[in-house]
Structure formats: structure tokens, C-alpha cells
Amino acid sequence: MDLNAIKQKLDGLQQKTTTGPKKDYSLIFWRPTVGKQQIRIVPSKFNESNPFTELKFYYGITNKVMLSPLNFGEKDPIALFASKLREEYTKENYVLAKKLDAKNRIFVPVVVRGEEDKGVRLWQFGKIVYEELLALALDDEIGDYTDIVSGRDLTIETVGPESTGTQYNKSSVRVRLKETPLSDDAELVDKWISDQPNPTKEFKQFTFDEMKSALEKWLAPETNDDTDGDVTPAAVETPAKSNFSLDTTKDNVKKNKADAFDTLFDDKKSNEPDDLPF
């Protein structure tokens, strides 16, 4: 055995592949820290009538978040699978389908006061903060707080796990009473309006087949290979084990998981094709 050749092979496997300079996501995404911070929501370059971008994501299917193709009007194999589970209603199917539902995240372009040199970044949040921001815009005494001439800054107050009783921080929003311009520097305002990260472009868009394969591996984790995924803005850990079965019909005989995955989408009620992907 050529030990030098084996060493070279091992070094090659252990060496991390690089595809260019590492992306600094702190210049793209802004996350509130514990305490108070003042920000200004900037009119969106990509939608003048609405600064908020809603996107659907899957968490935990792979070691990174997966952007749903539904965001772009395309077929989503995970959503199709969850829908099929609900057709064959059992408690187990309902739990699994709910676990597979995509989660909504909202993105908005902001400038953080005191950090204007970092330019416009994306702030992402969930339903509660989103409802607060929408309600503020509909308040007759507040109105369009994104207006570059007579808008308002927002104060974001964040408390940590010791206050929330969970492992997560929690943010609340207050609007500043004084109307102010986005900036007194017209050139800077133009730059902030024209130079913004696009939330739909900051996450990898997986192909239909890639998502189908990831779902199959998640449903049958014992068949997983050890793979290294690409770095994405919000990596999450992959569950080590799934406790769900693909036996979704009462008369289903014992099948292996791969067979059950494919036959789950057979239409037993009609001979017509149902345009499903599996």
C-alpha cells in the first residue's frame, strides 16, 4: 500500500473546497441585538408600492434552509407531498404534513442608525413583528413611515432568552414621533434606494429534483450519505432521525420506505393522470 498516495487522498478529502471569497452576510442581513436600536425602513428597489417581501422556507430538511419554489410560482415537491398526506388522513399523516409545511419569513430593507456606512441591509422577521409594522402604517397618526422626506425612524427593542423564557430573542417595535428625512444627503438617499440586496436572490434556489431527493433522505435518514452542503445565510441542523412512517392507507401492506414514498402518490380514485411529480 502506497502510504504517500493514501495521505494525499485523505488530505484531499479533508480539505475544504472554496469557490471564491467568503460572503460577508453581516453586510446583507441585519439582526437586532439585545437592547434598543434605531432603524429606518427604506422603500424597496424591487417593489415601490410595498417594502415587505414574503418568502416561504423549509427548515430542517437539509443542513440549510430551502427556499420553496412556490415563491416563484413553480411546483414544490415537498408541498405536493404534504398535500397528498392530508388526503389520506390519519393522525400520523397530519403531524408529518404539518411538520413539512413551509414557514413564512418577511424581509424588509433597512438602514441602521449609527451604522449607515454598512448601507441597506435586510431585516427578516416573523408574523408578530410583521403585524406590528403593518398596523403602524395603517395608523392615521403615523402613515407611511418609509417616506424618504417625511417618514419616521423605528426603535427596535430586543430582549434575550432570560426574558422570553425560550432560547430565542424577542423584538418589539415603536415608531418615533418626529418626522425626519431618510438622510440630508441626497446622493446617499439615491444610493440607498438603488443599491439594495434582493431577498429572492440571497438564498440558493434548489431544483425540483434536488428538493425531492432531500425529502426522500429526510424521510429515510438511515440511507443518508455524509455530505457537505454549500454555505447559506441561515444554516440549520438536520434532524438525525425521523419517527414517521409512509404507511398512509389502512390496506397498505408492508413495503420498504422507498416503495412507499413512490406509491403514496398513486391515484387510487381515478385512472386519469394527476400531474404529480412522483
C-alpha positions in Angstrom: 0.0 0.0 0.0 1.4 3.4 -1.0 1.0 5.4 2.2 2.0 8.7 0.4 -0.8 8.3 -2.1 -3.2 7.5 0.7 -2.1 10.6 2.7 -2.7 12.7 -0.4 -6.1 11.2 -0.8 -7.0 11.9 2.8 -5.7 15.4 2.6 -7.8 16.0 -0.5 -11.0 14.7 1.2 -10.4 16.8 4.4 -9.5 20.0 2.5 -12.5 22.3 2.3 -13.3 23.4 -1.2 -13.5 27.1 -1.9 -15.5 28.7 -4.6 -14.2 32.2 -4.1 -14.0 34.8 -1.3 -16.4 34.1 1.6 -19.5 36.2 1.6 -20.0 38.6 4.5 -23.6 38.1 5.3 -23.5 40.8 8.0 -23.4 43.3 5.2 -26.6 41.7 3.7 -28.7 40.8 6.7 -29.3 42.8 9.9 -30.3 41.0 13.1 -31.4 43.1 16.1 -29.2 42.6 19.2 -30.4 42.7 22.8 -31.2 46.3 23.7 -32.6 49.2 21.7 -31.6 50.1 18.1 -32.9 52.8 15.8 -33.6 51.9 12.2 -35.3 53.3 9.1 -37.2 51.1 6.7 -36.3 52.1 3.1 -38.6 52.0 0.1 -37.9 48.8 -1.8 -36.0 49.0 -5.1 -37.9 45.9 -6.3 -41.4 46.9 -5.3 -42.2 50.6 -5.0 -45.6 50.0 -3.5 -44.6 47.6 -0.8 -41.2 47.3 1.0 -42.1 43.9 2.5 -41.1 40.6 0.8 -42.8 37.4 2.0 -40.9 34.2 1.3 -41.6 30.5 2.2 -38.8 28.4 3.6 -38.3 24.8 4.8 -36.2 24.3 7.9 -34.5 21.0 8.9 -35.0 19.1 5.7 -31.3 19.5 4.9 -28.4 21.2 6.8 -29.5 24.5 5.2 -32.8 26.4 4.7 -34.6 25.6 1.5 -36.4 28.3 -0.4 -39.8 27.0 -1.7 -40.4 27.1 -5.4 -43.9 28.3 -4.6 -42.3 31.7 -4.1 -41.7 31.8 -7.9 -44.9 30.1 -9.0 -43.2 26.7 -9.6 -44.1 23.2 -8.4 -42.8 22.3 -5.0 -42.4 18.5 -4.3 -42.4 19.0 -0.5 -45.7 20.9 -0.6 -47.2 18.3 -3.0 -46.1 15.5 -0.7 -47.7 17.3 2.3 -50.9 17.8 0.4 -51.1 14.1 -0.5 -50.5 13.2 3.1 -53.6 15.2 4.1 -55.7 13.4 1.5 -55.0 10.1 3.3 -56.0 11.5 6.7 -54.5 9.8 9.8 -53.1 11.4 12.9 -49.6 10.4 11.9 -50.0 11.9 8.4 -51.4 15.1 9.8 -48.5 15.5 12.2 -46.0 14.8 9.4 -47.8 17.1 6.9 -47.8 20.0 9.5 -44.1 19.4 10.1 -43.4 19.7 6.4 -45.3 23.0 5.9 -43.2 25.8 4.7 -42.6 28.7 7.2 -43.2 32.3 6.2 -40.4 34.9 6.7 -40.7 38.5 5.9 -37.8 40.7 4.6 -37.6 44.5 4.5 -34.7 46.8 3.6 -33.4 48.9 6.4 -30.7 51.4 7.3 -29.5 51.1 10.9 -28.8 54.4 12.5 -25.2 54.7 13.6 -24.2 52.0 11.0 -25.1 53.9 7.9 -21.7 53.1 6.4 -22.9 49.5 6.0 -25.6 50.6 3.6 -29.0 49.0 3.2 -29.4 45.5 4.7 -32.3 43.1 5.0 -34.1 42.6 8.3 -36.1 39.4 8.5 -38.8 38.6 11.0 -42.0 36.6 11.5 -45.7 37.1 11.8 -45.9 39.1 15.1 -43.4 41.8 14.1 -44.9 41.9 10.6 -48.4 42.6 12.0 -47.0 45.4 14.2 -45.4 47.1 11.3 -48.5 46.8 9.1 -50.7 48.2 11.9 -48.3 51.2 12.3 -48.6 52.0 8.6 -52.4 52.0 8.8 -52.5 54.3 11.9 -53.8 57.7 10.7 -51.4 59.5 13.0 -48.4 57.7 11.6 -48.9 56.7 8.0 -46.1 55.9 5.6 -43.0 55.7 7.8 -40.9 54.8 4.8 -41.3 58.2 3.1 -37.8 59.5 2.3 -38.8 63.1 3.1 -41.3 62.9 5.9 -41.1 59.3 7.2 -40.2 58.1 10.7 -37.5 56.1 12.3 -38.4 53.0 14.3 -37.0 51.9 17.6 -36.5 48.1 17.9 -36.3 46.8 21.4 -35.0 43.3 21.9 -34.9 41.1 24.9 -32.9 37.9 25.3 -33.8 34.3 26.4 -33.7 35.2 30.1 -36.8 37.4 29.5 -38.6 35.3 26.8 -38.2 32.0 28.6 -37.1 30.4 25.4 -33.9 30.0 23.5 -34.7 32.9 21.2 -34.7 36.7 21.4 -37.9 38.7 21.0 -38.2 42.1 19.4 -40.9 44.8 19.6 -41.4 47.9 17.5 -42.0 51.5 18.4 -42.3 54.4 16.0 -40.5 57.6 16.6 -42.8 60.6 17.0 -40.7 63.1 14.9 -40.9 63.0 11.1 -37.4 63.1 9.6 -35.9 62.6 6.1 -34.1 59.4 5.3 -30.9 61.5 5.1 -29.9 65.1 4.5 -27.5 63.8 1.8 -29.4 63.4 -1.5 -26.7 61.3 -3.1 -26.7 59.0 -0.1 -30.5 58.6 -0.4 -30.2 57.8 -4.1 -27.6 55.2 -3.3 -29.7 53.5 -0.6 -32.7 53.4 -2.9 -30.7 51.9 -5.8 -28.3 49.7 -4.0 -30.2 47.0 -2.1 -29.8 43.3 -1.7 -32.6 41.3 -3.3 -34.1 38.8 -0.8 -35.1 36.4 -3.5 -31.5 36.2 -4.8 -29.7 35.7 -1.5 -30.8 32.1 -0.9 -29.9 29.1 -3.1 -32.8 28.0 -5.3 -32.9 24.2 -5.3 -34.1 22.3 -8.3 -37.3 20.2 -8.2 -35.2 17.0 -8.2 -32.8 18.3 -5.5 -35.8 19.0 -3.2 -37.4 15.7 -3.9 -34.1 13.9 -3.2 -33.7 15.8 0.1 -37.2 14.9 1.1 -36.6 11.2 0.4 -33.4 11.3 2.5 -35.2 13.1 5.4 -38.0 10.5 5.4 -35.5 7.6 5.4 -32.4 9.0 7.2 -30.8 5.6 7.5 -30.0 5.8 3.8 -28.3 9.2 4.0 -24.7 9.7 2.9 -22.4 12.1 4.7 -22.3 15.2 2.5 -21.1 18.7 2.9 -23.6 21.3 1.8 -23.0 24.8 0.5 -23.0 27.6 2.9 -26.3 29.5 3.0 -27.3 32.6 5.1 -29.3 30.6 7.7 -27.9 27.1 8.1 -29.8 24.8 10.5 -29.1 21.3 11.8 -30.6 18.3 10.0 -32.7 16.1 12.3 -30.8 12.9 12.9 -33.8 10.7 12.9 -37.4 10.7 11.6 -40.1 8.9 13.5 -42.7 8.9 10.8 -43.9 6.1 8.5 -45.1 6.4 5.0 -47.9 3.9 5.5 -50.8 6.2 4.8 -53.6 3.8 3.9 -55.3 1.2 6.0 -54.9 -1.6 3.5 -51.3 -0.9 2.8 -49.1 -4.0 3.0 -45.6 -3.9 4.4 -43.3 -2.1 1.9 -39.9 -0.6 2.2 -39.8 3.2 2.6 -38.6 3.8 -0.9 -41.5 1.9 -2.4 -44.0 3.6 0.0 -42.7 7.0 -1.0 -43.4 6.5 -4.7 -46.7 4.7 -4.3 -48.0 7.3 -1.9 -48.8 9.5 -4.9 -50.7 6.8 -6.9 -54.2 8.0 -7.5 -56.5 5.1 -6.4 -59.7 7.0 -7.1 -59.1 7.7 -10.8 -57.2 6.4 -13.8 -56.5 9.9 -15.0 -53.0 11.3 -14.5 -52.9 13.8 -11.6 -49.8 15.7 -12.7 -47.9 14.8 -9.5 -44.1 14.5 -9.7 -43.5 11.1 -8.2 
